[in-house]
Amino acid sequence: MVPHPREEMFSVLVVDDHPLLREAIAQRLSSMGAGTVHEAASISEARTRALASGPCDLAILDLGLPDGSGLDLIAELRAQGWNRIVVLAASDDPSAVRAAFQAGAQAYLLKSASPGIVTDGVRRVLEGGLYADPSVAPLLAAGTRVPATDNTPRELSAREVEVLQLVADGRSNKEIGEALSLSALTVKSHLSRIGRKLGTGDRAQMVALAMRAGVIR
């Protein structure tokens, strides 16, 4: 595995109760340029590691942990300044996927995913973007209906949701383009389409409508 040219050494916390899976993830991350990989098998152990290390560049965690829900851990890490969180879980339930994103995760990957998909998801998050495993993306998109200003439900594409989330994060069109590997003109085009669907050209109102519908956090 050749490291992505834009990547530099990064630190990561891997939280999963299966030792072999943790080891496999750690090896793949090291091949991608991870300089420090902390491991934890439970929420309590993850809390201890997080407190000792401070926010790492990335956290990868399961949702089903022996001492609680990974959703709670996501919220805790976000509150402590962890800005890049990847969920690696067995469930492809759309409600679990949406709950993970709403809790603050930037990516949702399946444990059954190929190594290439895991690598793509991690890279996207390291670059500041969002990522959903290709096998769950259609299921996730099916739940991205947002009531427009006239209360008529309008469906947003997965890419439009990504753009809106970055708008909500305070990113400029240029920054959104860099995060999603799009030109500023393409970002503007996406925003125009979103505005037509939702009945408003105001960025703040578009974000508010999407947040109210639970599509973005």
Salt bridges, closest charged atoms under 4 A:
GLU7 OE2 - ARG123 NE 3.41
ASP16 OD1 - HIS18 ND1 3.17
ASP16 OD2 - LYS111 NZ 2.97
ASP17 OD1 - HIS18 ND1 3.13
GLU39 OE1 - ARG22 NE 3.12
GLU45 OE2 - ARG49 NH2 3.64
ASP62 OD2 - LYS111 NZ 2.77
GLU76 OE2 - ARG47 NH2 2.74
GLU127 OE2 - HIS4 NE2 3.66
ASP150 OD2 - ARG154 NH2 3.62
GLU155 OE1 - ARG145 NH1 3.47
GLU160 OE2 - ARG193 NE 3.56
GLU160 OE1 - LYS197 NZ 2.76
GLU162 OE2 - ARG124 NH1 3.06
GLU162 OE1 - ARG159 NH1 2.83
